[in-house]
Amino acid sequence: MHAVTTGKDGRQYHVVILPAKDSPFNRGNYSIRGGTNALTVWSLDRGTQDRLLYPLLRVGDQFQAITWQDALTLVAGVIKGIRDRDGNDDNITVKAYDHGGSGQGFEDNYGAGKLFFAALSVKHIAIHNRPAYNSEVWGSRERGVHELNYDYTDARLADTVVLWGANPFETATVFYAEHILPNIQGNTVAEKQEAFEKGEPAEPGYLIVIDPWKTSSYSGEKAKQYPFWVTTGRAMTIWQTAYHDRRLPEKAMALPLPYVEVHPEDAKRFGLQSGDLVEVYNEEGNGTFLVYVTDAVKPGMLFLVMYHWRGTSNSLVSGYTDPKTTIPWYKGTRANLRKLAGAIPSVQQTASLLQQNKFD
């Protein structure tokens, strides 16, 4: 991804994000968030010029700009009121800005961290979709085991991978998609044969997920009524919040509708082809999507692109939230689909762009 920005010296600078093709971690690709960072660099020519300069206070259904002193006084007053009422911090929780990557999030969060940890002594603070102020927290600390006690090769070579409280349908991490999944699919057998002792069995691994939450997604009857697992994720052509995309005509033209990836076997059963329009639905809600037939997903799974400015993928998410983190099950629900009006030329053209990866 590429962008041009103007520095304080008045000169123009090119900002380019290039993936490390020899990286053993992301397997020669970059994360969507990291890969599109160049597009968020400040520029007068894009929506990035709209930056917040003051805190915003919600008053009714409006946001009102206030001073930093007023914001700090308000936050401190609320925290003191809860402590005076309860005598403890059990009902004081803070969610901070995204954790970023390679420590960037901690740098961006430095001021907020100092405020809540040092000045206000808040105990319960977490970043992004994590239950703690740490990049990767999988619930193992409570068991006396630090969460980062292995590397990616373990996931590729293990006979059995056990995940506690980290359902991969929910998390959909690169660690799972690029390392655990190839192992259980049998695509790392050659690596095992090279790494194991002579004569030691080298077979596809097993995955055991211990998930303590019970939802309608796992109900047998619901599985028959809604046969597809639904997961969501980013797309190279869509920035994380879609805030900038809706202001970029080339982006809107490249992908005018949110899309759903459907495996060829499922597409054949439902009489679908790339470019068709479908309704994806369950008992929570529904949405209209552009079909993209691809074997990038498994049979029985639907991948919905998220953060599209016309997207409706969150309409399918249940009201269930994790009691500790209050995070909904964005990546672990069931749904069904039905064909709508068939293919139309402009939508088919977009599907062709998808298949050719011609987004720029």
PyMOL commands that set and color helices and strands:
alter all, ss='L'
color gray80, all
select helices_A, chain A and resi 32-35+37-40+47-49+68-86+104-108+110-119+141-143+152-157+168-171+174-184+189-195+216-218+220-225+245-247+249-254+264-270+313-316+345-356
alter helices_A, ss='H'
color red, helices_A
select strands_A, chain A and resi 2-6+12-16+56-59+62-65+93-96+124-127+160-164+206-210+228-233+259-262+277-281+286-293+301-305+333-339
alter strands_A, ss='S'
color yellow, strands_A
deselect
rebuild
show_as cartoon
